[in-house]
Amino acid sequence: MLALVCRMGQLVLQRDYPEPIPQADEVLVRVTLAGICATDLEIVKGYVPDFSGVLGHEFVGVVEQAADSGWLGQRVVASINSGCQTCETCHKSGPEHCPNRRSLGIHNQDGVFAEYVVVPVRNLHCVPDDVPDERAIFTEPLAAALRIREQLVIRPSAKTAVIGPGRLGLLVAQVLHLAGEDVTLLGRRPDSLALPASWGLSTGLTTNYADNWFDFVVEVTGNEAGLAEALRLVRPLGNLVLKSTFAGGSQVDLTKIVVGEISVTGSRCGPFAPALRLLAGNALDTASLITAEYSLAEATAAFVRAAQPGVVKVLIRP
């Protein structure tokens, strides 16, 4: 099959990549649409140094092979983590933190920038008929945005900032806004704030706000400078949520976390079912987030486009 393969940080379009074979507890899915996210770009930069295989974890597809015939022909999305199902962590917390987990297109499992992908049956979620692929493709990142609401209770009166008006930040800001939060989306350039401002969201430049201005800060910039700004802006006894994953180390001074007794929460993957409900209800804008679409044969060009400043979501259609 045709697949976009990453080896040692190099992307190669391979036309004879082996088609995956599903095991008894897995299904074979024909990928109909996939999305490039910041994690994919960071893996190419070295975020997961030992990764070798097919990239990608945001996708919509149709089940082509399954032991349970009820899944055949179903249009699906799938959560990206697969645990061993036997350890204490899996039993208590689920697969996201299993020490032996596989993560689709990220860790020990081929991803979705290919014609076919294999995923466990337990990870599948059916896409409602009235949700087109171009909307369903946002299920995984929207679930990640919803994870914040699972982890923390945010007071409606709390001054909340989302730093980073990119792929995930735009979804996080919409999710918090829907919940009635006093949320401001912050960026470094006025042009990056035009889209969320058109939705009626409060926006601003990070440099225009004083130290300790916000009670609750979500950092979604994907870079070290964003973390430093988030620490500067959160008040003592405030909450800081970290969403960024990026290649390289960080030299940010963390003293304020101790002195200011700031609560820090790492936040990663989230629940697919409520994400699909929001998408089915047209509760937020996803169409405006799509910058461009490429065929799988043009996948290397799609990555170049996705890495350009101001680009939000680039899709790949096999």
C-alpha positions in Angstrom: 0.0 0.0 0.0 1.0 3.7 -0.2 2.2 5.1 3.1 4.1 8.1 4.4 6.9 6.7 6.5 9.2 8.5 9.0 12.6 7.1 9.7 15.3 9.0 11.6 13.3 12.2 11.1 13.1 11.8 7.3 9.8 11.5 5.6 9.5 9.0 2.7 6.5 8.2 0.5 6.7 4.4 0.2 4.5 2.7 -2.5 5.1 -0.9 -1.4 4.7 -0.6 2.3 3.2 -3.9 3.7 -0.6 -3.7 4.2 -1.3 -4.4 7.9 -3.0 -7.7 9.0 -5.5 -7.4 11.8 -5.2 -9.8 14.8 -8.3 -11.4 16.4 -9.1 -8.3 18.5 -8.4 -5.8 15.7 -10.0 -4.4 12.6 -8.6 -3.3 9.3 -9.7 0.3 8.4 -9.5 1.9 5.0 -8.5 5.5 5.8 -10.7 8.1 4.1 -9.3 11.2 5.7 -6.4 12.0 8.0 -5.1 15.2 9.7 -1.7 16.5 10.5 -1.2 17.7 14.0 1.6 19.4 15.9 2.8 16.1 17.4 3.4 14.7 13.9 5.5 17.8 13.0 7.5 17.4 16.3 8.1 13.7 15.7 9.8 14.6 12.4 12.0 17.1 14.5 12.9 14.3 16.9 10.3 14.4 19.7 10.1 10.6 19.5 13.7 9.8 18.5 13.2 6.1 18.1 10.0 6.3 16.0 10.2 4.4 12.7 7.1 3.7 10.7 3.9 5.3 9.4 3.0 8.6 11.1 -0.4 10.0 11.9 -3.2 9.5 14.5 -6.1 11.7 13.5 -8.3 9.9 11.0 -11.7 8.8 9.8 -12.1 5.5 8.0 -14.3 2.6 7.0 -13.9 -0.9 8.5 -12.9 -3.4 5.8 -12.0 -6.5 7.8 -13.3 -7.5 11.2 -14.0 -10.7 13.1 -17.4 -9.2 14.2 -19.3 -8.7 10.9 -21.3 -5.9 12.6 -18.4 -3.6 12.2 -18.0 -4.1 8.5 -18.7 -1.0 6.5 -19.0 1.2 9.6 -17.5 4.7 9.4 -15.3 5.1 12.4 -12.7 7.1 14.4 -10.5 5.5 17.0 -8.8 6.5 20.2 -5.0 6.3 19.8 -3.7 4.4 22.9 -3.7 0.6 23.2 -2.8 -0.9 26.6 -1.8 -4.4 27.5 -5.2 -4.9 29.3 -3.5 -6.9 32.0 -1.5 -4.5 34.2 -2.9 -2.6 37.2 -2.6 0.7 35.4 -4.9 -0.5 32.6 -7.4 -1.9 35.0 -7.5 1.3 37.2 -6.9 4.1 34.7 -7.2 2.8 31.2 -4.6 2.4 28.4 -3.2 6.0 28.3 -0.6 5.4 31.0 0.0 1.7 30.5 3.8 1.1 30.7 3.5 -1.2 27.7 1.1 0.9 25.6 1.2 1.5 21.9 0.1 4.9 20.5 -1.1 5.1 17.0 1.5 6.7 14.8 3.5 7.8 17.8 4.8 4.9 19.8 5.3 1.3 18.6 2.4 1.3 16.2 2.0 2.4 12.6 -0.3 5.3 12.0 -2.8 6.6 9.6 -1.0 8.4 6.8 -1.5 5.3 4.7 -4.3 3.6 2.7 -5.0 1.2 5.6 -4.5 1.0 9.4 -5.1 -1.6 12.0 -6.7 -0.6 15.3 -8.2 -2.6 18.3 -11.9 -3.1 18.2 -12.2 -1.6 21.7 -10.8 1.7 20.4 -13.5 2.2 17.8 -16.2 4.8 17.8 -18.9 5.0 15.1 -19.3 8.4 13.4 -22.9 9.6 13.2 -24.3 9.7 9.7 -24.8 13.4 9.7 -21.2 14.2 10.6 -19.1 14.4 7.5 -15.5 13.2 7.4 -14.2 16.8 7.3 -15.9 17.4 10.7 -15.3 14.0 12.2 -11.5 14.4 11.6 -11.5 16.8 14.6 -12.7 14.1 17.0 -9.2 13.3 18.5 -8.0 16.9 19.1 -11.5 17.9 20.4 -11.3 15.0 22.8 -7.9 16.3 24.0 -9.5 19.7 24.5 -12.3 18.1 26.5 -9.8 16.3 28.7 -9.2 19.6 30.6 -12.9 19.6 31.7 -12.5 16.0 33.0 -9.4 16.9 35.0 -10.2 20.2 36.6 -13.2 22.3 37.8 -12.8 25.8 36.5 -14.8 28.5 38.3 -16.9 30.4 35.8 -15.6 33.6 37.4 -12.0 32.7 37.0 -10.1 34.8 34.5 -8.9 32.1 32.0 -6.3 32.3 29.2 -5.5 29.9 26.4 -2.0 30.7 25.1 -1.5 29.5 21.5 -4.1 30.1 18.7 -3.1 27.1 16.7 -4.6 23.7 15.9 -5.4 22.6 19.4 -5.6 26.0 21.1 -8.5 27.1 18.9 -10.5 24.0 20.0 -9.6 24.4 23.7 -10.7 28.0 23.6 -14.1 27.1 22.0 -14.6 24.2 24.5 -14.0 26.5 27.5 -16.1 29.3 26.0 -19.0 26.8 25.6 -18.8 26.0 29.3 -19.3 29.7 30.1 -15.7 30.5 31.1 -14.3 34.0 31.0 -11.7 32.9 28.4 -9.2 35.0 26.4 -7.2 33.4 23.6 -3.7 34.8 23.5 -1.1 34.9 20.7 2.0 36.6 19.5 0.7 38.1 16.2 -2.5 40.0 15.5 -3.2 38.0 12.3 -3.2 34.7 14.3 -6.1 36.1 16.3 -8.4 37.2 13.5 -10.2 33.9 13.2 -11.2 33.4 16.9 -12.1 37.1 17.1 -14.5 36.6 14.2 -16.2 33.9 16.3 -16.7 36.4 19.1 -14.0 35.1 21.4 -11.9 37.5 23.5 -8.4 37.7 22.1 -5.2 39.5 22.9 -1.4 39.6 22.6 0.5 37.9 25.4 2.8 41.0 25.7 -0.2 43.2 26.5 -1.0 41.5 29.8 0.7 42.1 33.1 2.4 39.4 35.2 0.0 37.3 37.3 -3.1 38.5 35.3 -5.0 35.2 35.0 -6.3 32.7 37.5 -6.3 29.7 35.0 -3.9 29.4 32.1 -3.8 26.6 29.4 -0.5 26.5 27.5 -1.0 25.1 23.9 1.8 26.8 22.0 4.1 23.9 21.3 7.2 25.8 22.2 9.4 26.7 25.2 8.6 30.4 24.9 4.9 29.7 25.4 5.6 27.9 28.7 7.6 30.9 29.9 4.7 33.2 29.1 2.2 31.0 30.7 4.2 31.0 33.9 4.5 34.7 33.8 0.8 35.3 33.4 -0.7 32.8 35.9 -1.2 34.3 39.4 0.0 32.8 42.6 -2.3 29.9 43.8 -3.5 29.7 40.2 -3.8 26.8 37.8 -1.6 26.0 34.8 -2.5 23.3 32.3 0.2 22.1 30.0 -0.8 20.7 26.6 2.4 21.1 24.6 4.6 18.3 23.4 7.7 19.4 21.5 11.2 18.2 20.6 14.1 19.4 22.6 14.6 20.4 26.3 13.4 23.4 28.2 15.3 26.0 30.2 12.3 27.7 31.7 12.8 28.8 35.3 10.2 26.9 37.4 10.8 28.8 40.7 7.5 30.6 40.5 5.6 27.3 40.6 7.1 26.7 44.1 7.0 30.2 45.4 3.6 31.0 44.0 2.2 27.5 44.9 0.8 27.1 41.4 -1.0 23.9 40.6 0.3 22.4 37.3 -1.6 19.8 35.4 -0.4 17.8 32.4 -3.2 17.1 30.0 -3.1 14.7 27.0 -5.8 12.4 25.4 -9.5 12.8 26.1 -12.9 11.2 25.7 -14.2 10.5 22.1 -17.9 10.0 22.8 -18.6 13.6 24.1 -16.4 15.0 21.3 -18.5 13.2 18.7 -21.7 14.6 20.4 -20.4 18.1 20.2 -19.5 17.6 16.5 -22.9 16.1 15.7 -24.5 19.1 17.4 -22.5 21.6 15.4 -21.6 23.2 18.8 -18.3 24.7 17.5 -16.6 25.8 14.3 -14.3 23.3 12.7 -14.7 24.2 9.0 -12.7 27.4 9.4 -9.8 25.5 10.9 -9.1 23.6 7.6 -6.3 25.4 5.7 -5.7 22.9 2.9 -6.2 19.3 1.7 -3.7 17.1 -0.1 -3.8 13.6 -1.6 -1.7 10.9 0.1 0.6 11.0 -2.9 1.3 14.6 -2.0 1.9 13.9 1.7 5.4 15.3 1.9 4.2 18.6 0.5 1.4 18.5 3.0 3.9 18.4 5.8 5.8 21.4 4.4 2.5 23.3 4.3 1.5 22.3 7.8 4.8 23.6 9.2 4.3 27.1 7.8 3.3 29.9 10.2 -0.4 30.6 10.4 -1.4 27.3 9.0 -4.0 25.5 11.1 -5.3 22.1 9.9 -3.9 20.4 6.8 -5.7 17.2 5.7 -4.5 14.2 3.8 -7.0 12.2 1.7 -5.7 8.7 0.5 
